Amino acid sequence: MKLAIMQPYFLPYIGYFQLIKAVGIFVVYDNVQYEKQSWINRNRYLLDGKDALFSLMLKKDSTYLNINDRYLSDVFDKNKLLNQLSNAYQKAPYFENTMGLFKEVVNCEKINLAEYIHYSIISICTHLGITTKIVRSSKINVDHSLKSQNRVIAICQAYDTKTYINAIGGVNLYSKETFADKGIELKFIKSKAIEYKQFGNEFVPWLSIIDVLMFNSVEKVRLFLQEYELL
């Protein structure tokens, strides 16, 4: 069984979903400290040919809380977010289908940040036909006081995983030798360059999966999900 672990990101770039599809179990790492200015509750979209940010407004709270202890703000305006992307993409070729999905995700009634993003990840995966089992780390029976790769290894052992796949950004964080000593093969996934037409403007890469879906059919996006290499 292949397993991967990533923090919950709101409507992340396609590489996140490539990682999910590449494994049998995907763990949403939700009981780790929330990072301000990260991609957890925000991402990028296309606005007038350039990248711009959209985000989830969070309730003001301690910066030391874990992701699964953070909540959406009581004054978070969902309609404002929907209009923000609707205005930007209303002339995109796959606007209707993608906007319907986006509305479903944004209008999720959950207010806990981890639960809200977990719902969005599952919704996108269902839309793309990704059948990977998705679980939250806070629900796994391991020693959560462990740190870094020791905690990752413990999660792998909980599922008797033989192969752990990590995003390429963690190549300097984990040791293949340490994993091998535990009987686990460590691999890293690296996305290949993906390009598609965006209103005829100069291509802006690695935007939210919403951008990919606005300009490409689901069938084409499923092909994009295979555009990676394992190192």
Secondary structure, DSSP 8 states (H G I E B T S, - for coil): -EEEEE---SS--HHHHHHHHTSSEEEE--SSB--TTSSSSEEEEEETTEEEEEE--B----TTSBGGG-BB-TT--HHHHHHHHHHHHTTSTTHHHHHHHHHHHHT----BHHHHHHHHHHHHHHHHT---EEEEGGGS-S-TT--HHHHHHHHHHHTT-SEEEEEGGGTTT--HHHHHHTT-EEEEEEE------STTS----S--HHHHHHHS-HHHHHHHTT-EEE-
